[in-house]
Amino acid sequence: MAAEAANLVSSNLDSIKLIAMAFAIGIGGMFPALGIGKVGAKAMESIGRNPEAASKVMTAMLIAAAFIEAIAIYALVVALIIKFV
């Protein structure tokens, strides 16, 4: 009886870990994607208004996109930590 209870608790803990991992990577991937889309849209709007500043805007946009992408990588790391710990 005790062995069955231990297996049930272990199974539930594994299920909870998988759900938490799915939420971490799902939310952690969704919002950075929205952020990169918004940064790109505003950069294209800015270049459309002032084409002479395209190189400065593009540089700033790429740096911002890299920082936003780092957040998605942190979410991946958190999901892997949840899975393996």
C-alpha positions as CSV (number, residue, x, y, z in Angstrom):
1,M,0.0,0.0,0.0
2,A,2.8,2.4,0.9
3,A,4.6,1.6,-2.4
4,E,1.5,2.5,-4.4
5,A,1.1,5.8,-2.5
6,A,4.8,6.6,-3.2
7,N,4.3,5.8,-6.9
8,L,1.2,8.0,-7.0
9,V,3.0,10.9,-5.4
10,S,6.0,10.6,-7.7
11,S,3.7,10.4,-10.7
12,N,1.8,13.5,-9.6
13,L,5.0,15.4,-9.0
14,D,6.2,14.5,-12.5
15,S,2.9,15.7,-14.0
16,I,3.1,18.9,-12.1
17,K,6.7,19.5,-13.3
18,L,5.7,18.9,-16.9
19,I,2.8,21.4,-16.6
20,A,5.0,24.0,-14.9
21,M,7.6,23.5,-17.6
22,A,5.0,24.0,-20.3
23,F,3.7,27.2,-18.7
24,A,7.3,28.5,-18.3
25,I,8.3,28.0,-21.9
26,G,4.8,29.0,-23.2
27,I,4.6,32.3,-21.4
28,G,8.3,32.9,-21.6
29,G,8.2,32.5,-25.4
30,M,4.9,34.3,-26.1
31,F,5.7,37.7,-24.5
32,P,9.2,38.1,-26.0
33,A,7.7,37.3,-29.4
34,L,5.1,40.0,-28.9
35,G,7.9,42.4,-27.8
36,I,10.1,41.7,-30.8
37,G,7.1,42.2,-33.1
38,K,6.3,45.5,-31.5
39,V,9.9,46.7,-31.6
40,G,10.1,45.7,-35.3
41,A,6.8,47.5,-36.1
42,K,7.8,50.7,-34.4
43,A,11.3,50.6,-36.1
44,M,9.7,50.2,-39.5
45,E,7.3,53.0,-38.7
46,S,10.2,55.2,-37.6
47,I,12.2,54.5,-40.8
48,G,9.1,55.3,-42.8
49,R,8.8,58.7,-41.2
50,N,12.6,59.4,-41.3
51,P,14.4,57.3,-43.9
52,E,17.7,59.2,-43.2
53,A,17.9,57.7,-39.7
54,A,17.4,54.1,-40.9
55,S,20.9,52.9,-39.9
56,K,20.6,54.3,-36.3
57,V,17.1,52.9,-35.9
58,M,18.1,49.5,-37.3
59,T,21.0,49.3,-34.9
60,A,18.9,50.2,-31.9
61,M,16.2,47.8,-33.0
62,L,18.6,44.9,-33.3
63,I,20.1,45.5,-29.9
64,A,16.6,45.7,-28.4
65,A,15.6,42.5,-30.1
66,A,18.7,40.7,-28.7
67,F,17.8,41.8,-25.2
68,I,14.2,40.7,-25.7
69,E,15.4,37.3,-27.1
70,A,17.5,36.8,-24.0
71,I,14.4,36.8,-21.9
72,A,13.1,33.9,-24.0
73,I,16.3,32.0,-23.4
74,Y,16.0,32.6,-19.7
75,A,12.5,31.1,-19.9
76,L,14.0,28.0,-21.6
77,V,16.6,27.7,-18.9
78,V,13.9,27.9,-16.2
79,A,11.9,25.2,-18.0
80,L,14.9,22.9,-18.2
81,I,15.7,23.5,-14.5
82,I,12.1,22.6,-13.7
83,K,12.4,19.4,-15.8
84,F,15.7,18.1,-14.5
85,V,15.6,19.2,-10.8
